[in-house]
């Protein structure tokens, strides 16, 4: 199965449950986007399925609409359950309800890195992080419009971020 934003979101929900950390909509969306950036930079592989997932620059930062709409019912409450989607089963010729799961090991590693690095960040910290000058959101945001954030912009930013993280680690 191809990686997609809902599988990534469900994996973050699982990690939060294991670590007994509350995870809210705003923080979930930002972490899914950042994991996508890390995967692009480290593995040259998107975590999103371009057929269904896109990244847009909204007022409060980068948003993946499929994740937003799948979890918006939680509002400000912690997200406790994975999302379920309807999918066509070619074998049975019927619609089924399935829980998107992240199965690719490299994809899981990218998500694990982001979870370890940012699990203690509050939602407002995550917004601040993705709103910094020079971030993909900053480059693409137009007030009042939900502009696309191209993967090329995200890749370049996260490659530089990872390079800076590694260089800072060498200095210590």
VEXFIMAR-446911 format. One record per residue (C-alpha): residue number from 1; x, y, z. Coordinates in Angstrom, 1 decimal, decimal comma. Example, Ala and Ser with C-alpha at 12.3 -4.5 7.8 and 13.67 -1.06 7.14 Angstrom:
BEGIN
{rovex 1 {12,3 -4,5 7,8}}
{rovex 2 {13,7 -1,1 7,1}}
REM end
This chain:
BEGIN
{rovex 1 {0,0 0,0 0,0}}
{rovex 2 {1,2 3,5 -0,9}}
{rovex 3 {2,0 6,0 1,9}}
{rovex 4 {-0,6 8,6 2,6}}
{rovex 5 {-1,3 11,4 5,0}}
{rovex 6 {-4,0 9,5 6,9}}
{rovex 7 {-1,7 6,5 7,5}}
{rovex 8 {1,0 8,9 8,8}}
{rovex 9 {-1,6 10,7 11,1}}
{rovex 10 {-2,8 7,3 12,4}}
{rovex 11 {0,8 6,3 13,2}}
{rovex 12 {1,4 9,5 15,1}}
{rovex 13 {-1,8 8,8 17,1}}
{rovex 14 {-0,4 5,4 17,9}}
{rovex 15 {2,9 6,9 19,1}}
{rovex 16 {1,1 9,4 21,2}}
{rovex 17 {-0,9 6,7 22,9}}
{rovex 18 {2,2 4,6 23,6}}
{rovex 19 {3,9 7,6 25,2}}
{rovex 20 {0,7 8,8 26,9}}
{rovex 21 {1,0 12,2 25,3}}
{rovex 22 {-2,1 14,2 24,2}}
{rovex 23 {-2,2 15,0 20,5}}
{rovex 24 {-4,5 17,7 19,2}}
{rovex 25 {-5,6 18,5 15,6}}
{rovex 26 {-3,3 21,4 15,1}}
{rovex 27 {-0,2 19,6 16,4}}
{rovex 28 {-1,1 16,5 14,4}}
{rovex 29 {-1,4 18,4 11,2}}
{rovex 30 {2,0 20,1 11,7}}
{rovex 31 {3,7 16,8 12,7}}
{rovex 32 {2,4 15,0 9,6}}
{rovex 33 {3,7 17,9 7,4}}
{rovex 34 {7,1 17,9 9,1}}
{rovex 35 {7,4 14,2 8,8}}
{rovex 36 {6,6 14,5 5,1}}
{rovex 37 {9,4 17,1 4,9}}
{rovex 38 {11,9 14,8 6,7}}
{rovex 39 {11,0 11,9 4,4}}
{rovex 40 {11,5 14,0 1,3}}
{rovex 41 {14,9 15,3 2,6}}
{rovex 42 {16,2 12,0 4,0}}
{rovex 43 {14,7 9,4 1,7}}
{rovex 44 {13,6 11,4 -1,4}}
{rovex 45 {10,2 9,8 -0,9}}
{rovex 46 {7,0 11,7 -0,1}}
{rovex 47 {4,8 10,5 2,8}}
{rovex 48 {1,8 11,8 1,0}}
{rovex 49 {-0,2 10,3 -1,9}}
{rovex 50 {-0,3 12,9 -4,6}}
{rovex 51 {-3,7 11,5 -5,8}}
{rovex 52 {-5,4 12,4 -2,5}}
{rovex 53 {-3,1 14,5 -0,3}}
{rovex 54 {-1,8 18,0 -0,9}}
{rovex 55 {-0,2 20,6 1,4}}
{rovex 56 {-1,6 24,1 1,5}}
{rovex 57 {-0,5 27,2 3,3}}
{rovex 58 {-3,4 28,2 5,6}}
{rovex 59 {-3,5 31,0 8,1}}
{rovex 60 {-2,1 28,8 10,9}}
{rovex 61 {0,5 27,1 8,9}}
{rovex 62 {0,9 24,2 6,5}}
{rovex 63 {-2,2 22,0 6,4}}
{rovex 64 {-3,0 18,7 4,7}}
{rovex 65 {-6,8 19,0 4,1}}
{rovex 66 {-7,4 15,3 4,2}}
{rovex 67 {-5,9 15,2 7,7}}
{rovex 68 {-7,8 18,3 8,8}}
{rovex 69 {-11,2 17,0 7,6}}
{rovex 70 {-10,6 13,5 9,0}}
{rovex 71 {-10,0 14,7 12,5}}
{rovex 72 {-11,7 18,2 12,8}}
{rovex 73 {-14,5 16,7 14,9}}
{rovex 74 {-12,1 16,6 17,8}}
{rovex 75 {-11,8 20,4 17,8}}
{rovex 76 {-9,5 21,2 20,8}}
{rovex 77 {-9,9 17,7 22,5}}
{rovex 78 {-7,1 15,2 22,3}}
{rovex 79 {-7,3 12,8 19,4}}
{rovex 80 {-7,7 9,2 20,7}}
{rovex 81 {-8,8 7,1 17,7}}
{rovex 82 {-7,3 6,6 14,3}}
{rovex 83 {-9,4 7,6 11,3}}
{rovex 84 {-11,2 5,0 9,1}}
{rovex 85 {-11,8 5,3 5,4}}
{rovex 86 {-14,0 3,6 2,9}}
{rovex 87 {-12,2 1,6 0,2}}
{rovex 88 {-13,1 -0,6 -2,7}}
{rovex 89 {-12,0 -4,2 -2,4}}
{rovex 90 {-11,3 -5,6 -5,9}}
{rovex 91 {-11,5 -9,2 -4,7}}
{rovex 92 {-14,9 -9,0 -3,0}}
{rovex 93 {-16,3 -6,2 -5,3}}
{rovex 94 {-17,5 -4,4 -2,2}}
{rovex 95 {-16,8 -1,3 -0,2}}
{rovex 96 {-15,0 -1,9 3,1}}
{rovex 97 {-14,1 0,3 6,0}}
{rovex 98 {-10,3 0,2 6,7}}
{rovex 99 {-7,9 1,9 9,0}}
{rovex 100 {-5,0 3,4 7,0}}
{rovex 101 {-1,7 2,0 8,4}}
{rovex 102 {1,8 3,1 7,8}}
{rovex 103 {3,7 0,0 6,8}}
{rovex 104 {6,8 1,2 5,0}}
{rovex 105 {9,8 1,0 7,5}}
{rovex 106 {11,6 4,1 6,1}}
{rovex 107 {8,4 6,0 6,4}}
{rovex 108 {8,0 4,9 10,0}}
{rovex 109 {11,6 5,9 10,7}}
{rovex 110 {10,9 9,5 9,4}}
{rovex 111 {7,8 9,7 11,5}}
{rovex 112 {9,6 8,3 14,6}}
{rovex 113 {12,4 10,9 14,2}}
{rovex 114 {9,8 13,7 14,1}}
{rovex 115 {7,9 12,3 17,0}}
{rovex 116 {11,0 12,0 19,2}}
{rovex 117 {12,2 15,5 18,2}}
{rovex 118 {8,8 17,3 18,5}}
{rovex 119 {6,6 15,3 20,9}}
{rovex 120 {7,0 17,8 23,7}}
{rovex 121 {6,2 20,8 21,6}}
{rovex 122 {2,8 22,4 22,2}}
{rovex 123 {0,4 23,2 19,4}}
{rovex 124 {1,4 26,9 19,5}}
{rovex 125 {5,1 25,8 19,4}}
{rovex 126 {4,3 23,8 16,3}}
{rovex 127 {2,6 26,8 14,7}}
{rovex 128 {5,5 29,0 15,6}}
{rovex 129 {8,0 26,5 14,2}}
{rovex 130 {6,2 26,2 10,8}}
{rovex 131 {5,7 30,0 10,6}}
{rovex 132 {9,4 31,0 10,9}}
{rovex 133 {10,8 33,3 8,3}}
{rovex 134 {12,0 31,2 5,3}}
{rovex 135 {9,8 28,2 6,0}}
{rovex 136 {7,8 26,7 3,1}}
{rovex 137 {4,7 28,2 4,7}}
{rovex 138 {6,3 31,7 4,8}}
{rovex 139 {7,4 31,4 1,2}}
{rovex 140 {3,9 30,3 -0,1}}
{rovex 141 {1,4 31,9 2,2}}
{rovex 142 {-1,0 34,5 0,7}}
{rovex 143 {-3,5 35,9 3,2}}
{rovex 144 {-7,1 34,8 2,5}}
{rovex 145 {-6,0 32,0 0,1}}
{rovex 146 {-5,1 28,4 0,6}}
{rovex 147 {-2,0 28,2 -1,6}}
{rovex 148 {-0,2 24,9 -2,5}}
{rovex 149 {3,2 24,3 -0,9}}
{rovex 150 {5,1 22,4 -3,6}}
{rovex 151 {7,2 19,4 -2,5}}
{rovex 152 {10,3 21,0 -4,1}}
{rovex 153 {10,0 23,9 -1,6}}
{rovex 154 {9,5 21,5 1,3}}
{rovex 155 {12,4 19,3 0,2}}
{rovex 156 {14,9 22,2 -0,1}}
{rovex 157 {13,9 23,6 3,3}}
{rovex 158 {14,1 20,2 5,2}}
{rovex 159 {17,4 19,2 3,6}}
{rovex 160 {18,8 22,5 4,9}}
{rovex 161 {17,2 22,0 8,3}}
{rovex 162 {18,6 18,5 8,7}}
{rovex 163 {22,1 19,7 7,5}}
{rovex 164 {22,0 22,4 10,2}}
{rovex 165 {20,8 19,9 12,9}}
{rovex 166 {23,7 17,6 12,0}}
{rovex 167 {26,2 20,4 11,9}}
{rovex 168 {25,1 21,7 15,3}}
{rovex 169 {25,4 18,2 16,7}}
{rovex 170 {29,0 18,1 15,5}}
{rovex 171 {29,8 21,3 17,3}}
{rovex 172 {28,7 20,0 20,7}}
REM end
